[in-house]
């Protein structure tokens, strides 16, 4: 398997492999271009988003600055992402329709080994993140690898989501926990 195949399979892959570095460079350069493009130039911003995202609905709004790693983010219809968000998308990150993301949020599908000797070999793995329909993330939320968030959820500002959140839930805190059914 090459390093991208290992990445897709959730196995350890080398972050220094030429194909990984080149793939990252392509997306980071597109992020730079997107973040420099004036908000009023909607056509150019849309052209760049077409390259940055794996797929998307017709209606979406992604405020600058924003950062992606590999183009493995898929968003549904009526997607809004506020300023300063980061998508570490080594594994697929999928959002349903009607998702609203507050400023400074992070979605981190990548994970590093906890064993220092292995980690120092510049390897990592990734697990997908899945977000349902009609989900709202308050500012500063962080979502970690392998998490699924159900439909109709609200994740309170500053929360760190380390495990799955069932549909129709209000979750808050670090680690995030369900405090109310919606």
N, CA, C and O of each residue as an XYZ file, in Angstrom:
728
protein
N       0.839     -1.194      0.000
C       0.000      0.000      0.000
C       0.878      1.250      0.000
O       1.919      1.291      0.656
N       0.441      2.273     -0.749
C       1.143      3.542     -0.650
C       0.630      4.293      0.581
O      -0.288      3.832      1.260
N       1.225      5.441      0.859
C       0.892      6.160      2.089
C      -0.543      6.698      2.081
O      -1.182      6.732      3.133
N      -1.062      7.118      0.928
C      -2.456      7.565      0.863
C      -3.422      6.403      1.115
O      -4.457      6.590      1.755
N      -3.097      5.221      0.625
C      -3.936      4.043      0.883
C      -3.912      3.684      2.362
O      -4.942      3.321      2.928
N      -2.739      3.783      2.994
C      -2.651      3.547      4.440
C      -3.489      4.577      5.196
O      -4.197      4.238      6.145
N      -3.401      5.846      4.764
C      -4.183      6.912      5.383
C      -5.672      6.590      5.307
O      -6.384      6.680      6.306
N      -6.135      6.217      4.122
C      -7.553      5.921      3.911
C      -8.015      4.710      4.719
O      -9.179      4.627      5.109
N      -7.100      3.774      4.967
C      -7.426      2.553      5.709
C      -7.341      2.749      7.221
O      -7.645      1.828      7.979
N      -6.932      3.936      7.668
C      -6.814      4.186      9.101
C      -5.553      3.617      9.718
O      -5.446      3.513     10.940
N      -4.600      3.248      8.877
C      -3.338      2.692      9.368
C      -2.310      3.810      9.535
O      -2.498      4.925      9.051
N      -1.227      3.486     10.229
C      -0.139      4.455     10.343
C       0.429      4.741      8.963
O       0.659      3.822      8.177
N       0.653      6.006      8.671
C       1.262      6.409      7.413
C       2.346      7.442      7.712
O       2.310      8.109      8.746
N       3.290      7.563      6.818
C       4.411      8.482      6.991
C       4.018      9.893      6.580
O       3.548     10.113      5.463
N       4.209     10.841      7.480
C       3.911     12.240      7.158
C       5.000     12.870      6.301
O       4.821     13.969      5.774
N       6.123     12.181      6.160
C       7.226     12.726      5.361
C       7.332     12.083      3.986
O       8.216     12.441      3.208
N       6.449     11.142      3.673
C       6.470     10.517      2.347
C       6.213     11.588      1.289
O       5.360     12.454      1.483
N       6.949     11.538      0.164
C       6.805     12.584     -0.862
C       5.362     12.809     -1.319
O       4.955     13.958     -1.493
N       4.577     11.745     -1.518
C       3.206     11.942     -2.001
C       2.335     12.646     -0.962
O       1.435     13.405     -1.322
N       2.596     12.398      0.329
C       1.840     13.069      1.391
C       2.219     14.550      1.429
O       1.346     15.417      1.472
N       3.510     14.833      1.413
C       3.986     16.217      1.451
C       3.478     16.996      0.235
O       3.032     18.135      0.371
N       3.543     16.392     -0.940
C       3.065     17.064     -2.159
C       1.563     17.312     -2.101
O       1.100     18.392     -2.467
N       0.797     16.318     -1.644
C      -0.651     16.489     -1.526
C      -1.013     17.596     -0.552
O      -1.914     18.393     -0.812
N      -0.312     17.644      0.563
C      -0.529     18.689      1.557
C      -0.190     20.061      0.985
O      -0.918     21.029      1.208
N       0.911     20.143      0.249
C       1.321     21.422     -0.350
C       0.268     21.953     -1.316
O      -0.018     23.150     -1.322
N      -0.308     21.079     -2.126
C      -1.333     21.508     -3.086
C      -2.501     22.159     -2.354
O      -2.942     23.248     -2.722
N      -3.002     21.490     -1.316
C      -4.169     22.002     -0.592
C      -3.806     23.255      0.199
O      -4.587     24.206      0.234
N      -2.642     23.274      0.832
C      -2.244     24.461      1.603
C      -2.090     25.684      0.691
O      -2.439     26.797      1.086
N      -1.574     25.486     -0.514
C      -1.473     26.599     -1.463
C      -2.854     27.102     -1.877
O      -3.063     28.306     -2.028
N      -3.798     26.171     -2.060
C      -5.170     26.576     -2.363
C      -5.791     27.330     -1.183
O      -6.519     28.303     -1.380
N      -5.502     26.881      0.038
C      -5.997     27.598      1.223
C      -5.446     29.019      1.245
O      -6.183     29.972      1.498
N      -4.152     29.158      0.982
C      -3.546     30.493      0.931
C      -4.268     31.374     -0.086
O      -4.594     32.527      0.194
N      -4.512     30.814     -1.269
C      -5.191     31.581     -2.321
C      -6.608     31.957     -1.888
O      -7.028     33.102     -2.060
N      -7.346     30.994     -1.325
C      -8.710     31.254     -0.869
C      -8.724     32.363      0.182
O      -9.547     33.277      0.127
N      -7.803     32.268      1.137
C      -7.787     33.224      2.239
C      -7.376     34.631      1.797
O      -7.705     35.607      2.471
N      -6.666     34.747      0.681
C      -6.277     36.054      0.133
C      -7.340     36.643     -0.798
O      -7.323     37.840     -1.086
N      -8.255     35.808     -1.263
C      -9.262     36.264     -2.224
C     -10.317     37.106     -1.504
O     -10.855     36.681     -0.482
N     -10.615     38.297     -2.030
C     -11.633     39.150     -1.395
C     -12.990     38.444     -1.324
O     -13.370     37.695     -2.224
N     -13.687     38.700     -0.259
C     -15.007     38.092     -0.039
C     -15.959     38.414     -1.188
O     -16.812     37.597     -1.537
N     -15.817     39.594     -1.771
C     -16.701     40.020     -2.858
C     -16.492     39.214     -4.137
O     -17.377     39.185     -4.992
N     -15.345     38.563     -4.286
C     -15.071     37.764     -5.483
C     -15.616     36.346     -5.275
O     -14.860     35.380     -5.168
N     -16.937     36.253     -5.222
C     -17.610     34.989     -4.916
C     -17.298     33.900     -5.935
O     -17.167     32.730     -5.574
N     -17.179     34.278     -7.201
C     -16.917     33.282     -8.247
C     -15.559     32.607     -8.033
O     -15.456     31.382     -8.101
N     -14.530     33.396     -7.779
C     -13.201     32.818     -7.571
C     -13.174     31.987     -6.295
O     -12.593     30.902     -6.274
N     -13.797     32.485     -5.234
C     -13.829     31.721     -3.986
C     -14.514     30.367     -4.212
O     -14.067     29.346     -3.689
N     -15.592     30.365     -4.988
C     -16.313     29.116     -5.269
C     -15.433     28.159     -6.081
O     -15.429     26.956     -5.819
N     -14.695     28.677     -7.057
C     -13.793     27.837     -7.856
C     -12.747     27.167     -6.967
O     -12.419     25.995     -7.154
N     -12.236     27.908     -6.015
C     -11.228     27.338     -5.116
C     -11.869     26.311     -4.185
O     -11.296     25.247     -3.952
N     -13.053     26.619     -3.651
C     -13.748     25.646     -2.786
C     -14.023     24.346     -3.532
O     -13.971     23.266     -2.943
N     -14.316     24.446     -4.828
C     -14.539     23.235     -5.625
C     -13.316     22.326     -5.590
O     -13.455     21.107     -5.693
N     -12.131     22.891     -5.449
C     -10.888     22.114     -5.393
C     -10.532     21.703     -3.962
O      -9.916     20.660     -3.746
N     -10.924     22.529     -2.990
C     -10.580     22.253     -1.591
C     -11.457     21.182     -0.952
O     -10.998     20.422     -0.100
N     -12.718     21.126     -1.367
C     -13.670     20.208     -0.752
C     -13.839     18.959     -1.612
O     -13.790     19.020     -2.840
N     -14.037     17.834     -0.946
C     -14.295     16.594     -1.666
C     -15.626     16.650     -2.396
O     -15.749     16.146     -3.512
N     -16.624     17.263     -1.766
C     -17.933     17.494     -2.384
C     -18.669     18.526     -1.542
O     -18.337     18.746     -0.378
N     -19.682     19.160     -2.151
C     -20.466     20.145     -1.418
C     -21.795     20.370     -2.109
O     -21.962     20.093     -3.297
N     -22.746     20.888     -1.320
C     -24.035     21.285     -1.865
C     -23.906     22.594     -2.617
O     -22.827     23.183     -2.681
N     -25.003     23.041     -3.179
C     -25.000     24.274     -3.966
C     -24.818     25.505     -3.082
O     -24.091     26.430     -3.444
N     -25.475     25.516     -1.928
C     -25.400     26.687     -1.046
C     -24.417     26.417      0.093
O     -24.630     25.550      0.940
N     -23.322     27.203      0.079
C     -22.347     27.110      1.154
C     -21.637     28.435      1.305
O     -21.523     29.210      0.355
N     -21.161     28.687      2.513
C     -20.429     29.915      2.804
C     -19.317     29.546      3.771
O     -19.577     29.083      4.882
N     -18.080     29.752      3.348
C     -16.907     29.441      4.166
C     -16.114     30.729      4.313
O     -15.531     31.227      3.349
N     -16.098     31.261      5.524
C     -15.401     32.517      5.797
C     -13.893     32.270      5.894
O     -13.451     31.205      6.326
N     -13.122     33.265      5.489
C     -11.669     33.221      5.607
C     -11.259     33.763      6.973
O     -11.971     34.599      7.529
N     -10.142     33.316      7.528
C      -9.307     32.241      7.007
C      -9.877     30.879      7.376
O     -10.597     30.726      8.362
N      -9.534     29.908      6.560
C      -9.915     28.523      6.792
C      -8.748     27.652      6.332
O      -8.000     28.027      5.430
N      -8.602     26.487      6.961
C      -7.479     25.603      6.625
C      -7.953     24.168      6.481
O      -8.692     23.652      7.320
N      -7.519     23.537      5.409
C      -7.756     22.117      5.142
C      -6.398     21.456      4.918
O      -5.403     22.136      4.664
N      -6.363     20.132      5.013
C      -5.119     19.398      4.757
C      -5.108     18.674      3.415
O      -4.161     18.828      2.644
N      -6.156     17.879      3.119
C      -6.080     17.005      1.955
C      -7.286     17.041      1.024
O      -7.277     16.347      0.007
N      -8.315     17.815      1.324
C      -9.489     17.850      0.462
C     -10.460     16.714      0.710
O     -11.215     16.335     -0.185
N     -10.450     16.161      1.926
C     -11.334     15.048      2.269
C     -12.548     15.501      3.074
O     -13.118     14.717      3.833
N     -12.942     16.760      2.914
C     -14.107     17.294      3.616
C     -15.285     17.320      2.644
O     -15.170     17.818      1.524
N     -16.418     16.776      3.090
C     -17.635     16.705      2.284
C     -18.745     17.409      3.060
O     -19.004     17.080      4.218
N     -19.403     18.384      2.415
C     -20.435     19.152      3.105
C     -21.739     19.115      2.322
O     -21.748     19.102      1.091
N     -22.828     19.100      3.059
C     -24.148     19.090      2.446
C     -24.638     20.494      2.135
O     -23.901     21.473      2.253
N     -25.887     20.567      1.739
C     -26.536     21.827      1.371
C     -26.661     22.736      2.600
O     -26.821     22.262      3.724
N     -26.583     24.050      2.361
C     -26.734     25.053      3.419
C     -25.693     24.867      4.527
O     -26.030     24.648      5.691
N     -24.443     24.960      4.138
C     -23.307     24.818      5.051
C     -22.716     26.194      5.306
O     -22.451     26.944      4.367
N     -22.509     26.529      6.576
C     -21.864     27.788      6.939
C     -20.715     27.512      7.891
O     -20.863     26.795      8.881
N     -19.559     28.098      7.572
C     -18.365     27.953      8.393
C     -17.812     29.343      8.675
O     -17.450     30.071      7.751
N     -17.748     29.708      9.943
C     -17.276     31.030     10.329
C     -15.745     31.104     10.288
O     -15.088     30.120      9.949
N     -15.184     32.248     10.626
C     -13.752     32.530     10.517
C     -12.885     31.609     11.384
O     -13.282     31.198     12.474
N     -11.698     31.300     10.869
C     -10.657     30.658     11.664
C     -10.820     29.183     11.917
O     -10.277     28.677     12.898
N     -11.537     28.473     11.083
C     -11.736     27.038     11.312
C     -10.631     26.216     10.647
O     -10.048     26.610      9.636
N     -10.368     25.057     11.258
C      -9.315     24.158     10.811
C      -9.912     22.760     10.627
O     -10.594     22.243     11.512
N      -9.643     22.158      9.466
C     -10.108     20.809      9.157
C      -8.880     19.948      8.869
O      -8.335     19.996      7.766
N      -8.444     19.165      9.847
C      -7.334     18.237      9.639
C      -7.951     16.952      9.102
O      -8.300     16.044      9.857
N      -8.073     16.902      7.788
C      -8.884     15.904      7.102
C      -8.057     14.790      6.461
O      -8.206     14.503      5.273
N      -7.191     14.170      7.247
C      -6.479     12.994      6.744
C      -7.480     11.880      6.456
O      -7.347     11.157      5.469
N      -8.479     11.748      7.319
C      -9.617     10.863      7.048
C     -10.783     11.751      6.631
O     -10.761     12.965      6.833
N     -11.774     11.141      6.060
C     -12.947     11.867      5.568
C     -13.682     12.553      6.728
O     -13.914     11.952      7.777
N     -14.037     13.813      6.514
C     -14.888     14.561      7.438
C     -16.148     14.913      6.661
O     -16.089     15.608      5.647
N     -17.295     14.425      7.147
C     -18.558     14.565      6.426
C     -19.555     15.357      7.259
O     -19.770     15.062      8.435
N     -20.162     16.367      6.637
C     -21.199     17.167      7.278
C     -22.485     17.014      6.488
O     -22.465     17.035      5.258
N     -23.610     16.859      7.188
C     -24.911     16.803      6.532
C     -25.353     18.190      6.091
O     -24.540     19.110      5.991
N     -26.636     18.331      5.829
C     -27.175     19.623      5.400
C     -27.533     20.470      6.618
O     -27.744     19.960      7.718
N     -27.594     21.788      6.385
C     -27.961     22.746      7.437
C     -27.028     22.678      8.641
O     -27.477     22.615      9.785
N     -25.729     22.691      8.370
C     -24.725     22.687      9.435
C     -24.132     24.086      9.538
O     -23.785     24.706      8.532
N     -24.023     24.569     10.770
C     -23.495     25.900     11.046
C     -22.350     25.773     12.031
O     -22.515     25.213     13.115
N     -21.187     26.292     11.655
C     -19.972     26.158     12.460
C     -19.525     27.548     12.903
O     -19.308     28.432     12.074
N     -19.389     27.735     14.213
C     -18.936     29.001     14.767
C     -17.458     29.234     14.505
O     -16.785     28.371     13.941
N     -16.946     30.392     14.909
C     -15.546     30.729     14.652
C     -14.582     29.882     15.472
O     -14.903     29.403     16.560
N     -13.400     29.717     14.916
C     -12.277     29.058     15.605
C     -12.560     27.599     15.980
O     -12.049     27.109     16.987
N     -13.359     26.914     15.187
C     -13.619     25.493     15.446
C     -12.572     24.631     14.755
O     -11.966     25.046     13.767
N     -12.366     23.435     15.278
C     -11.426     22.504     14.683
C     -12.012     21.111     14.601
O     -12.645     20.630     15.540
N     -11.793     20.471     13.470
C     -12.243     19.101     13.227
C     -10.989     18.305     12.879
O     -10.414     18.470     11.803
N     -10.572     17.438     13.802
C      -9.266     16.793     13.720
C      -9.424     15.287     13.536
O      -9.601     14.553     14.509
N      -9.358     14.828     12.287
C      -9.477     13.387     12.043
C      -8.154     12.667     12.267
O      -8.125     11.438     12.335
N      -7.074     13.405     12.382
C      -5.741     12.827     12.506
C      -5.403     12.548     13.970
O      -5.847     13.251     14.878
N      -4.609     11.510     14.166
C      -4.204     11.116     15.509
C      -2.740     10.709     15.481
O      -2.272     10.108     14.514
N      -2.033     11.033     16.526
C      -0.620     10.673     16.632
C      -0.455      9.564     17.662
O      -1.194      9.523     18.646
N       0.499      8.669     17.452
C       0.727      7.591     18.427
C       1.078      8.159     19.797
O       1.766      9.175     19.892
N       0.606      7.507     20.856
C       0.953      7.965     22.201
C       2.329      7.465     22.621
O       2.935      8.005     23.546
N       2.815      6.445     21.948
C       4.157      5.927     22.207
C       5.181      6.859     21.560
O       5.166      7.038     20.342
N       6.068      7.453     22.357
C       7.018      8.448     21.852
C       7.933      7.887     20.769
O       8.219      8.575     19.789
N       8.390      6.662     20.928
C       9.303      6.091     19.938
C       8.635      5.980     18.568
O       9.250      6.290     17.547
N       7.386      5.541     18.547
C       6.647      5.448     17.285
C       6.333      6.837     16.743
O       6.508      7.098     15.553
N       5.871      7.723     17.613
C       5.515      9.086     17.199
C       6.709      9.811     16.585
O       6.546     10.579     15.637
N       7.898      9.574     17.114
C       9.108     10.236     16.619
C       9.545      9.731     15.254
O      10.518     10.237     14.696
N       8.851      8.752     14.709
C       9.117      8.265     13.349
C       8.283      9.032     12.318
O       8.259      8.665     11.144
N       7.601     10.095     12.754
C       6.778     10.936     11.868
C       5.687     10.131     11.168
O       5.515     10.197      9.951
N       4.960      9.370     11.981
C       3.808      8.642     11.467
C       2.575      9.087     12.239
O       2.660      9.566     13.370
N       1.437      8.915     11.598
C       0.158      9.214     12.229
C      -0.908      8.340     11.585
O      -0.655      7.670     10.583
N      -2.098      8.353     12.167
C      -3.231      7.632     11.599
C      -4.432      8.569     11.627
O      -4.356      9.670     12.172
N      -5.530      8.133     11.044
C      -6.710      8.991     10.995
C      -7.978      8.158     11.056
O      -8.021      7.019     10.589
N      -9.013      8.754     11.643
C     -10.341      8.147     11.704
C     -11.352      9.193     11.241
O     -11.215     10.372     11.569
N     -12.363      8.776     10.483
C     -13.344      9.738      9.955
C     -14.178     10.408     11.042
O     -14.372      9.864     12.129
N     -14.658     11.590     10.718
C     -15.607     12.332     11.553
C     -16.881     12.481     10.729
O     -16.833     12.829      9.550
N     -18.025     12.212     11.365
C     -19.310     12.308     10.671
C     -20.253     13.186     11.479
O     -20.449     12.970     12.675
N     -20.832     14.173     10.817
C     -21.770     15.102     11.440
C     -23.079     15.029     10.667
O     -23.087     15.103      9.438
N     -24.181     14.885     11.385
C     -25.494     14.758     10.758
C     -26.041     16.084     10.257
O     -25.302     17.051     10.077
N     -27.339     16.112     10.035
C     -28.059     17.280      9.538
C     -28.461     18.202     10.684
O     -28.674     17.760     11.813
N     -28.560     19.489     10.370
C     -29.073     20.496     11.312
C     -28.289     20.504     12.621
O     -28.863     20.401     13.705
N     -26.970     20.627     12.501
C     -26.092     20.674     13.666
C     -25.464     22.058     13.740
O     -25.068     22.626     12.723
N     -25.377     22.591     14.947
C     -24.775     23.894     15.200
C     -23.623     23.727     16.174
O     -23.776     23.139     17.245
N     -22.457     24.257     15.785
C     -21.266     24.243     16.633
C     -21.000     25.660     17.107
O     -20.818     26.564     16.291
N     -20.975     25.865     18.429
C     -20.602     27.166     18.959
C     -19.125     27.434     18.730
O     -18.383     26.536     18.334
N     -18.701     28.647     18.974
C     -17.315     29.028     18.746
C     -16.334     28.194     19.554
O     -16.588     27.842     20.705
N     -15.202     27.886     18.919
C     -14.104     27.218     19.608
C     -14.289     25.737     19.878
O     -13.526     25.165     20.655
N     -15.267     25.101     19.269
C     -15.476     23.664     19.465
C     -14.361     22.886     18.771
O     -13.905     23.266     17.693
N     -13.930     21.800     19.398
C     -12.951     20.881     18.807
C     -13.585     19.494     18.752
O     -14.145     19.022     19.740
N     -13.494     18.843     17.586
C     -14.034     17.500     17.397
C     -12.862     16.587     17.045
O     -12.107     16.867     16.114
N     -12.716     15.501     17.791
C     -11.569     14.624     17.659
C     -11.846     13.420     16.758
O     -12.994     13.178     16.385
N     -10.800     12.664     16.407
C     -10.929     11.569     15.428
C     -11.979     10.524     15.812
O     -12.141     10.169     16.980
N     -12.684     10.047     14.784
C     -13.612      8.935     14.948
C     -14.961      9.291     15.511
O     -15.770      8.391     15.736
N     -15.249     10.552     15.751
C     -16.498     10.975     16.385
C     -17.623     11.058     15.355
O     -17.413     11.476     14.217
N     -18.822     10.650     15.780
C     -20.053     10.841     15.018
C     -20.993     11.690     15.857
O     -21.216     11.412     17.036
N     -21.541     12.728     15.240
C     -22.513     13.602     15.899
C     -23.821     13.470     15.134
O     -23.864     13.682     13.923
N     -24.884     13.121     15.842
C     -26.172     12.864     15.214
C     -26.876     14.122     14.744
O     -26.397     15.236     14.955
N     -28.018     13.930     14.103
C     -28.845     15.024     13.598
C     -29.358     15.905     14.740
O     -29.521     15.455     15.874
N     -29.606     17.177     14.402
C     -30.297     18.118     15.293
C     -29.580     18.337     16.619
O     -30.226     18.437     17.662
N     -28.264     18.411     16.592
C     -27.488     18.631     17.807
C     -26.987     20.064     17.878
O     -26.829     20.744     16.864
N     -26.743     20.496     19.095
C     -26.044     21.740     19.366
C     -24.847     21.378     20.232
O     -24.981     20.712     21.259
N     -23.663     21.833     19.796
C     -22.449     21.605     20.573
C     -22.020     22.968     21.098
O     -21.675     23.856     20.319
N     -22.041     23.135     22.418
C     -21.788     24.422     23.041
C     -20.373     24.931     22.842
O     -19.430     24.154     22.695
N     -20.243     26.251     22.838
C     -18.962     26.920     22.628
C     -17.895     26.366     23.564
O     -18.141     26.133     24.748
N     -16.707     26.162     23.007
C     -15.564     25.713     23.779
C     -15.534     24.225     24.096
O     -14.617     23.757     24.770
N     -16.508     23.487     23.628
C     -16.565     22.052     23.925
C     -15.503     21.282     23.155
O     -15.098     21.673     22.060
N     -15.060     20.177     23.751
C     -14.138     19.253     23.101
C     -14.859     17.914     22.998
O     -15.114     17.257     24.008
N     -15.186     17.514     21.763
C     -15.993     16.315     21.539
C     -15.052     15.142     21.301
O     -14.365     15.073     20.282
N     -15.034     14.215     22.268
C     -14.119     13.082     22.210
C     -14.835     11.760     21.956
O     -14.196     10.745     21.679
N     -16.188     11.775     22.052
C     -16.960     10.566     21.789
C     -18.249     10.939     21.084
O     -18.621     12.111     21.028
N     -18.922      9.946     20.552
C     -20.145     10.171     19.776
C     -21.204     10.917     20.591
O     -21.332     10.732     21.801
N     -21.958     11.765     19.884
C     -23.074     12.500     20.480
C     -24.343     12.052     19.763
O     -24.443     12.192     18.544
N     -25.328     11.507     20.513
C     -26.558     11.036     19.850
C     -27.390     12.191     19.303
O     -27.259     13.336     19.736
N     -28.238     11.865     18.355
C     -29.133     12.853     17.732
C     -29.950     13.580     18.793
O     -30.212     13.053     19.873
N     -30.342     14.803     18.454
C     -31.236     15.609     19.285
C     -30.661     15.890     20.669
O     -31.363     15.786     21.675
N     -29.376     16.246     20.713
C     -28.704     16.485     21.982
C     -28.053     17.857     22.023
O     -27.582     18.374     21.010
N     -28.038     18.435     23.218
C     -27.207     19.589     23.524
C     -26.035     19.047     24.322
O     -26.219     18.467     25.392
N     -24.823     19.237     23.795
C     -23.619     18.748     24.473
C     -22.688     19.906     24.736
O     -22.499     20.767     23.877
N     -22.100     19.933     25.930
C     -21.185     20.996     26.321
C     -20.061     20.426     27.166
O     -20.182     19.346     27.744
N     -18.965     21.169     27.230
C     -17.900     20.859     28.170
C     -16.668     20.234     27.547
O     -16.592     20.008     26.339
N     -15.710     19.963     28.414
C     -14.456     19.324     28.042
C     -14.142     18.243     29.062
O     -13.675     18.533     30.164
N     -14.404     16.979     28.686
C     -14.956     16.525     27.416
C     -16.458     16.829     27.331
O     -17.150     16.931     28.344
N     -16.934     16.970     26.091
C     -18.354     17.272     25.881
C     -19.213     16.136     26.398
O     -18.908     14.957     26.215
N     -20.288     16.524     27.046
C     -21.268     15.532     27.508
C     -22.657     16.078     27.235
O     -22.879     17.288     27.222
N     -23.578     15.167     27.019
C     -24.963     15.552     26.743
C     -25.577     16.072     28.040
O     -25.566     15.388     29.064
N     -26.114     17.296     27.983
C     -26.760     17.884     29.167
C     -28.261     18.016     29.001
O     -28.985     18.270     29.963
N     -28.731     17.836     27.741
C     -30.160     17.999     27.496
C     -30.520     17.341     26.180
O     -29.767     17.420     25.210
N     -31.676     16.689     26.147
C     -32.233     16.182     24.883
C     -33.034     17.314     24.264
O     -33.756     18.026     24.961
N     -32.904     17.476     22.953
C     -33.608     18.553     22.242
C     -34.813     18.009     21.500
O     -35.529     18.767     20.845
